[in-house]
Amino acid sequence: MNEPIRWLSTKDAAEYLGVTLRSLYRFIDEGTLVAYKFGRVIRLKEQDVERFIETSRIAPGSLEHLYPEPKGPSGREPGGGPQSASGPGSQTRGV
């Protein structure tokens, strides 16, 4: 026997996903999350929300661009440290 459909309101679906209503509406509008409109009411199937979660899984190794390897021996980019003694503001007055 088929299980009954469990419907979620947009508010409940957004809370379930941990996103704002605005983000939820964007997912729906972009077609990445299926929703249904009954008159003025938008509802989502709980099964569709769970499927959306699974398809949003991040593949290992796909986030390297978010933590690039440090540059230089100290982990800083070259030229990012304090100014050298010969740099601006280090002028000496003649006596």
Buried (B, 14 or more C-beta within 10 A) or exposed (E): EEEEEEBBEBEBBBEBBEBEEEEBBEBBEEEEBBBEEEEEEBBBBBEBBEEBEEEEEEEEEEEEEEEEEEEEEEEEEEEEEEEEEEEEEEEEEEE
